[in-house]
């Protein structure tokens, strides 16, 4: 479920709105009746390299597809 609030109400109810966003609810803030911001929680910082050594990409990954497979993708 979404909660849509105007900027003035968001200022006075920020703690409550943040709690709703953290609980998974969609919170949208409007200005002059138009949506301008959506509150979303930060779920954790991305740390590059965590999957290093866990993923293998074959050497032919970006080679052209065989004709029959290409036709199947293209609907032929």
TABEL-V532220 format. One record per run of one state. SS is the DSSP state (~ for helix, > for strand, _ for the rest). FROM is the first residue (numbers start at 1). LEN is the number of residues. Records with the same first field share a line. If there is no record, write none. Layout:
# TABEL-V532220
SS->FROM-LEN  FROM-LEN
This chain:
# TABEL-V532220
_->1-1  13-1  23-3  32-2  40-27  75-2
>->2-5  26-6  34-6
~->7-6  14-9  67-8
